[in-house]
């Protein structure tokens, strides 16, 4: 029996308004995030919030990864994230969000993390990119000039 593909057409690179270049499937409207990209896109500390990683449940479903031909997208269900299901590549660690899962995950992450923590992380990323953020003092850096 041949293994199934979730995305059979070539992925198209797409740059988001957050400056993250993701891979988009024009056929299924899925978005594939490489490791670290989901954290930047969703303004999170890690790709998946820690509380969800500990409770992820394998569903038993898997597909050939459209980016890593020797890898498989393994479907996980996250009970602590309103039973959201995500496909994670067992070879490359990329995360595939099916059509409709990105806005759902955005809403969930907004409830999980404190807004202040998210904003400070955004300011720190801007600072690391060479921007000056006036009027914001990052934690433990009160001695730096803004």
N, C-alpha and C positions, 0 to 999 in steps of 0.2 A: 504494500500500500504506500503510495507516494505521500510525502509530507505536504501539508497545506501551507500556503502563504497567506498572510493577512493582507499584505500589499503586494500586488503582482506587477505594478508598473514602477518605473524608476522613481526614486525619491527626488524631490526638487528642493534645493537649498532656498531658505526664506529667512530674511533678517527681520526680527521683530522690532517693535518700537523701543524695547529695552536694550537693543543692540546685540541680541543673541541670535546667531545664525543656527536655525533648526532645520530639520529635514521634514518636508511636507509630502504627503501622498495625495496627489490630485484625484485619485480614484476613490479612496475611502474617506478622505478629509482628515486623516490621522496626522498627528505631529509627533516626530521622534526627537527626543532630547538626548544628547550625549551626556555622559557623566558630568555633573556640575552645572549644566545649562538650565536644568529645571529649577535649581536653587536660585540662580540669578533671575530667571524669568518670573518666578513666583515670589521673589524677594524673601527667600527662606535661608536659614543657616545651612541646611543640608538639603539634598534632593527630596528626601521624604522625612517628614517630622519623626523624631525619635520614638514618640509614643506609638506611632503606627507601625514602625519596623518590627517592634516586639510582638505585635499581634497579627502580622500578615499570615494569611492562610492560602496555601496552594490550592488552586481549583482543579488541577490536573489537565488543564487545557494548555496547548503549546503550538506554536507556529514557527516556520523558518523566519529568522530575523531578516528584514529587508536590507539592513546595512552590513551585517556580519553573516555571510552565507554559511559559515560553520556553526553559528550560534542559533539559539532558539529563544523566541519570546515566550516567557513562562508567565502565565496569568496568576496574579495574586489578588486576593480579596482582602480589603482592609476594614474589618468590622468597626474599628474606632474612628474611621473616616466615613461614616454613613454607608458602609458596605461598598465603597468605591472599588472598582476593579481596575488594575493597571497591568500592563504587560512589560516585563523587565527582561532584557537580553542576558542570558546566562554566560555569554562570552564577552561582550563589550560593555555591559552594565548600562546600556542606553534604556530609556523609558519611553514606551509608546503610549500616547494618549489618543484614544479613539475619538471620533467626532462627538462633541458635546461634553467630553470629560474635562477639558481645560477650564471652561467657566465654572464647572462644578467644583473642581479642585481649588480654583481661586477663592470661591466662596468659603470652602472648608478651611483653607489656610488663614483666611482673615479672622475666623473664629478661634483658631488654635493659638496664634501668636499675638502677643501684646503689640499694639500699634507703635509704641515707643521703641521697642526692640527692632521692629522692622525698619522704622525711619532711621535709627542710628546706623543700622547696617547699610542702608542705601547711602547715607552720607559718607560712611567709611569707604564704600566702593567708589564713590565719586572722588573722594580725596586720593585714593590709591590710583585713580586714573589721571591724576594731575589737576583736578579742579579744586578751587578753594571754596569752601562752604562757610560763609560768613554767619556768625552768631550761633554756631553749633560747636560744642565742646564734647568730643567723644569721651566715653568713660575711661578713666585711668590715664587721661592725657591732658589734664587741666593746665599743665605747664607749657603746652604748645601754643604758638600764635595762630590765630585764625585770621 
